[in-house]
Amino acid sequence: MTADRNGLGVLGLIFGGITVAVTLMAAMVVMGHIDGTLALEAPTVVAMAQ
């Protein structure tokens, strides 16, 4: 069994599109962390009784 050139081209485009999408999502997450809009841990609420 051999793969034809067109099939490999389509497969390359699919993998390339997935790679671009993952790269863009990673960049958006990093920018969110830099801006401070995303946090790994939720801020803790401290309640003091008086």
N, C-alpha and C positions, 0 to 999 in steps of 0.2 A: 504494500500500500504506500502510495506517495501522495503528498499534498501538492495541490497545484498552486501556482504563484498568486492567483487572485484570492484564494482562500486564506493563504498566509497573510496577505495584505489586509484583508478584513479583520483577521484575528489581531494583527498588529495595531490596527486602528482602535479596536475595542480595548485592548490592554493599555494603549496610549491614553485613551479617554479616561479609563479608570485611574491611571497614574496621575493625570492632571487633576481629577476631582479630589483624590486623596491629598495631593500636595496643597491644593487650595484650601481644603478643610483644615489641614494642619496649620497652615499659615494664619487662618482666621482664629483658630484656638490660641495660637501664640500671641497674636495681636490683642486678643481679648484679655489674656493674662497680663500683658504689658500695660494695657489701659486700666486694668483693675476691675473690669466688668465681670470677669470670670474668676472664681476662687476655687481652690481645691477643697477647702474646708469651709463649712458655713460659720459665720461669725457667732461667737457665743454671747448669750444675753446674760448679764449679771444683774440679779435682783437682790437688793439689800433691804432687809427688814428694819424698820425703825421703831 
